[in-house]
Each structure stands twice: as structure tokens, then as C-alpha cells.
Amino acid sequence: MSDQFAATSGAGQWLHPVEPSPDAAIRLFLFPHAGSGAIIYREWADLLPRDVGAQAVTLPGRHNRREEASHEDWEPLMDALHEAITAELDDRPYAFFGHCMGAQLAYQLTERIEAGGERGPVLLGMSGWAPQGFFIPTEEQSRMPESEMVEWIKKLGSFPAEIYDNPQMLALVVPALRADLAVCAQYVDDGARVNCPIASYGGRSDPLMERPDAMDSWRDRSPQYLGNSEFPGGHFYIDTHALAVTTDFVRHLYRFAALVGS
């Protein structure tokens, strides 16, 4: 495995690695699913070209930030994320890719950046979530008993199997997941559009897809929707099909990053 994601940072650091690769001409910010952090993208460094510098986000309350309080409210989390990411930007073109809650965060962060008149991402990759027709947790579900929570995440395949029978690991995972579900329960779709192109990705048997045409709701969210790529598998299809997803996303990324520089 490449050491690009092996570098860890101290408490308070949002990005792993802390600095993008020195070979990176394009930056890629990766947003993880609920309850997790940068570790879910640990294999991506080996799949991406050297000139794409990927940095994965870890929210407070998990992994090396587990001593920090998790955000349980949408707006404060978005405020903190906006401040953290925009402080890291430089003159290189950049893109966002997120899975599930990570897609929600990346999408609304793009809205905020563009609304503020700042230079936005050249491309959004939206995986395992759509603004309409996808599961939205309730605040009550964020407080479900631990046994029910564990059964739910088992069905989704959210975490490695060895976690479920390890009380110490569950003690780290469950509180972060509860906080993230509480955050997602507050998300309200305002129908906003972004200016950059969007490519979407999903699993054909995703149990969180409440309507079969859910991914079609991306069509009206960008002046250039690049379509949906569907793969065999459920909500975490991306674990099996990471190579195909990264290959397709980078193909688009090169095109739109080149347009920015032309």
C-alpha cells in the first residue's frame, strides 16, 4: 500500500495526509461515510495517478480525533468544515468526492463555496447518496439501542466484520455513527444547484435507495450532469469497485481540470 494515506496527524487535523503529494497538479478531497474517517480511502492512493493529490477528511470524534467532541448539528459542522477546507486551498484545481454522508457534505460545501464567490471545485463525485429518493435518518434512529444499531450497520456492511464482536472497537465506532446520523437527520434539501459538473455512482442493490430513480435527482443540480455509473452490490459497492470508480472519476477530472487551466 502506498504511504500517501499512511501519514497521520495530530488532534484537530481534518486532512490525511496533512499535505498533498508534491507531485500533485490536481487536488482531490475525499469525504467518508457516516461513522468513519479517512481510513476508508486508504487504498485509493494506489489507484490514483501521481499527479492527483488526494487528501481524505476525518471529522472530530473518530480515529486520531476521537478525543474531540463529535458534531451533532448540521450547521456547526458545515461551518467548521467550510473553514477547514477553504483554508487549505491553493491555486491548483481541485475536486470533491464523497460517499453517503460524505456526498452530502461535499455537495453542500460546494454550494457554500460558490455562494461565497470563492473558486469552487472543478468536479463533484457523488457516491451512495442522492438529494431525493434516498434514506434520511430520523433523530430517533440516531438514539436506537446499541444492539439495533449494530444489526443495522451489519446489514449495510458499513464496517469490517471483526468490529461487530469487539466491544472496544464498537465503543469507538457507535458514538461517532450516532452523531453523524443526528447530523444527517437535520439535512433539508433546498433544491440548490452547483456550477460545477457532477458525476454520480451507486450500487445496484443499495438498500438505502428508497426510489429506483433516486440518482436521477442529480440531473437538475448541475448545468453539466455526467450521468450515473451503477455497479453490482449494495450501499458499500465502492469497497469492491474502487478501481472502476476512480478510473472513471479521474477521466472526468483530467478533462475539467484542463479546462480551468486553458
Summary of the structure (lengths in Angstrom):
residues: 262
radius of gyration: 17.2
end to end distance: 34.4
largest distance: 54.7
contacts: 852
relative contact order: 0.15
helix: 42%
strand: 15%
